[in-house]
């Protein structure tokens, strides 16, 4: 390995973009169901955009058909498969999802997360993206 190889590597994920059919419906789902915070922010050109904030990360939202440039080569609503970690017990998530009328597609099931084993539940967001809610097994 050369010295420049050590310096040129990514450290962490800052944000990613979801293309969605309805920004208000997406913000509602992620805020009410997953506890994220919808936030409108101003970009360098003065325009306003929407994001979902959680922990140290965010998800920028692009309205389908009105994506910002540069953008994905084929921006598509419903093509994502995402896993979010939580500290709340699985039983609480099952109760919470039931209260919000969100069907559990699969789970609880054991999976392998980025840092170790997790117990996961799978649900769908308003665009039919697959959302995995993972509880680390300690």
N, C-alpha and C positions, 0 to 999 in steps of 0.2 A: 504494500500500500504506500502510495506517495503522500507527502505532506499535504498537498492540495486536496487529496481525497478526504482527509479527516475534516477539513474546514468546510467542504462543500457537501453538506447533507442537511436535510430538513430536521427541524427540532420538534415541531408539534403542528397540529392542525389549527389554523386560526378560524376559518369559516368554510362553509361549502354553500352551494346554491341549489335550491329546489325550484323547479318550474312548476307552477300551480295554476289551476283553473280559476280559483277564487282566493285572493289574498285575505279578505275578511274571514271566510270560512276556515282557511288554514290557520290563521292567527287564533281564532276561537278554539279550534281543536287542540292545538299545541299548548295554549294557555290553560284552558279548562281541564284537559285530560292529562297532559304531561307536566303541567306546572311551569312552562316556559313563560317568558315575558315578551309580548309583541312590542316592537319599538320602531317608530318611524325615525329615520335619520337623513341628514342632508349630506350629499356627496359634493365633490369639488366643483362640479358645474352648477351647483345651486339646486338641482332637482332633489326630490324626496323619494326615498325608497323604504321598504319594510324589511325587518329582520326579526328573528326569534332569538332571544338571548337566554343562555343557561350556563351556569358555571363560568368558565373563562372563554367560552366559545359562542358562536352565533351561526345561524342559518340565514343567509340572505334569500329573499323571496323574489322570484321573477314571475310576472303575470304571463301566462301562456299567450303567445302571439305578440307580446310587447316586451320581449327580453332585452336586457341591456347588453351593449357590446363592450369588450369581447364577450362571447357566450359560448356555451357548449356547441359542438358541431351539429348535434341533433337534439335540441332541448325538448324534453318530453315530460309531461305530467304523468305521475304514476310509475316511473321506472326505478325508483330508489328502493333500497333495502338497507335500513339503518338500525343500529343497535345503540341504545342509550342505557347507561348504568344508573342504578338507584340504590339508596340505602334502605328504603321502605321494604318491609317484608312482602313476599309474594301474596300472602293471604290478604293483606291490605290492598294491594293492587287489584286483585280479583274483585274485592268489594267495591273499590273505587270505579273500576271499569264498568261493573254491573250498574252502579248508580247512574253513570253517564250513558248507559245504553250502548256501550261499545262491546261488540262480540269478540271473544277471544278465539282467534283462529287456531292456535295451537298452544299447548302448555298447561301447566308448568312442565318444562323439559330441561334436562341438563345439557349444557353447551360449553364450549371452550371459548372464553373471551380473550382479549388481547393480553391480559395480565394474569389469567387463571380461570378456574371453573366458575360458571355462573348458572343460575336457574333462570330460565327465560319464559316469558309470555309473548305471544305474537298477536298483533292487532293490525288494522288498516287505518290509514288516515283518510281524509275526504277525497284525495286523488287516487286512493287505492295503493299508495306506497306501503310496503311492508315495514312495520315498526316493531322492533324487538326491544322489550323492556327486560333488562338483565339485572339480577341481584347477585353480587359476588358471594361465593361460598367461602366462608372463613373458617 
